[in-house]
Amino acid sequence: MSTLEQELAEELQEHGEDDFVVKQLRRQIAAKNSGQSAFDLYVTGAVKKAPPQS
């Protein structure tokens, strides 16, 4: 089990499914498993950027 997965298990025991940290850890694990970089996730829409104003 990886470090992120261990941390997720600990956070789940302490705080439950609805905790913000638990949700963030699940996102990090999904990103790691997808093989995408943080840049790829940002550019592809994990965070929507507003179009440039002309």
Secondary structure, DSSP 8 states (H G I E B T S, - for coil): --HHHHHHHHHHHHH-TT-HHHHHHHHHHHHHHHT--HHHHIIIIIS-------
